[in-house]
Amino acid sequence: MKRLIISFVTVVIVASGTVFVSAYVMRSPRPVSESYENRLTAVNVKAPITQLLPAFTERDLVTLTDCYIALIKQEIDDDYCLVDVTTTAELYQGFDKIATRDVSEAHVSYYFTEKEDGVYLRPTALPPWFEKDTPYRLTQVSDEEVIVEQTIEDLELYGPYQIRFWFSYTDQWRISQVDTISLEPN
C-alpha cells in the first residue's frame, strides 16, 4: 500500500510540474528565443568596431597610390584631351573612389582644365609620388587611420624629398592627405 501511495504522490507532483511549466510556456511563447536574441544583441553592441574594419595592407597602399597616379596620367589624344572622361565631374567620380576630395581637388585643378569639347591635361611633370620599390615606414595611428612615410633620394626633377600619405577608412580605405617635404638644403 505504501508503494501505491508513493507512486500516486509522485504522479501528482510530476503532473503538477508539467501543468505549471506548460502554463508558463503558453504565457510566454518565446522565452528561450527572446533571451537568446537579447544576449546576441548585447554581444553585438559590445563588439568592438575594429573587428569589422579590414586591416590596411601593402596591397591597399600600392593599389590606391597606383590608381591615383593612373588617373592623372590617363590616355589622351594629340591635343592632350582625355579620351575616356568628358567632364571634371566624371574625373572626380574616379578620384572619389580612392581619395578624399581634399586630396584630389588640388591635383584636378592643377593638372586638368574642362572646356566645351572635353577635359584637357596640362602637359607637365607628374607630382612627387609613392615609389613601391623604395623602402617606407607604415604607422597605424588608429584602426581607421594609417600614415605611410617615404624618403626619395634620387629624383632629379624634385631633388630629395619626403612624402607622407594619410589613409583613412570610412566605408573603404582612401588617401585622405598627402604632404611633400623637400629635403634640399637651402
N, C-alpha and C positions, 0 to 999 in steps of 0.2 A: 504494500500500500504506500509506503514511503516513496518508493520509486515512482509510482504513479503520480503522486503529489509533486515530487521534484520535477518530473517530466512536464507536468501541466504548467507549473510556475515558469519553467524555462521557456516553454512555447509562448506563454503570455508575454513574457519580457521581450523575447525576440520579435513577436508580432507588434508589440507596442513600439519598440525601437524602429521597426520598419515603417509603421504608420507615421511616426514622428519625423523620420528622415524624408519620407515621401511628401509629407505636408510641407516641409521646409523647401524641398526642391521645387515643388509646384508653385510656391510663392515667389521664389527667386529662380527662374528657369536657367540663368546662365552664371551662377556664382563662380564657377571654376574659370570659364572663359573670360568673364569680366576681370577677375583677379589677374589672369594671365595678361590680358590687354593692358591693365594698369601697370603691371610690372614692366611690360615691354615698353610702354610709353615712358615710364620713369627711366629705364635704361637708355632709350633714345635721347631723352632730354639731357641726360648726364653725359652722353657720349661726346668726347671732345671733337670739335670741328676738324682738328688736324687729321683725324682718321679718314676724313672724306676728301682731303686735298691730295692730288697727286704730287709726288716729290719732284722737284726741279732736277733735271738730268743734263748731262753733257749733250745729249741728243736735242733737248729743248734749246739749249744755248746755241748750238750750231744751226739748227733749223730756223730759229727765229732771226738770228743775225744774217744768215744767208738769204732767207726770203725777203728780208727788209732791203738789203742792198740790191737784190734782183729786181725789186720794184722800181728802184731808181735807174738801174741800167737795163731796162726792158727794151724790147725791139722797137726800132724807129725806122722811118723811111729816110730818103735822101735829104729831106728838109728838116730833119730832127723831130718830125711829128710822130707821136706814139701810134703804133699800129693797132694795138688791142684795146686802147682806152680812148674815149672821145670827150670826157669831161673830167674836171678835177674831182667832182663828186664821186665818180667811179673810181678814181685813183685813191681817194680817201677810204673808200669801202675796202679796197685791198689792204691798205696800211692798217685800218682799224682791226683787222683780224690778228695782227701780230704786234701792234704797238698802240700806245695811247695817243690820242690826238695831240697832246702837248709835244710829244716826240716827233710825230710825222709832220705836223704843221710847219715847223722850221725848215725841214727838207723839201716839202712840197712847194712852199712859197719861194724857196731859193732856186730849186732845180727845174721847176715846171711853170709854164705860162699857158693859160687857156685862151684860145682865140675862137672865132666863129667856126672855123673848119677843124678844130681839134685841140689837143694838148701837145705842147712843144717842150722838148727837153733842152735845157741850156747846155751847150757843149762846153763842159768844164770838167775838172778832175772830180773824182768821187770823194766823199768825205773820209776822214780817217775812220777806220772801222776795225772790228774784231778780226783777228787772223787765227784761224783754227789750228795752225801748226806752230804757233808761238805759245809758250807757257803763260798761264793765267792763274789768278787766285780767285776762288769762289768762296763767298762768305754768306752763310744763311743768317739773315737778320731776324726773321720770324718764319712761321710756316707759310706766310703769304708774300714774303719778300726776300729776294736774293740779290747780292751785289757781286758782279764779276769785274775784276780789275786786271788790266793787261798793260805791260810796258812794251812799246815797239821802238827798237833801237835803230834799225837800218832802213829808214824811209827817207829817200832823197827829197821827195816833194815837200813833206811837212817837217822833216827833222825828227829827232826822237820825241816821243810823246807818251803819255799815259792816258788810257781810255778807261772809263768806268761806266758800266751798264747796270741799271737797276731793273730787275724783273719782278713784276707783281702779279699775284693771282687774284682774279675776281671770278670769272666763270671759266677762265683758262689762263695760262701763262702768257704775259705780254711784256714787251720792252716798255718800261714806264719812265725812264730817264736815261740820258746819255751825256756824259761830261768828258771833255777832252782837255788835257793839261799839257802844254808844251814843256819839254824838258831841255830846251835850248838855253844855253847860258846867255844872259842878257848882254 
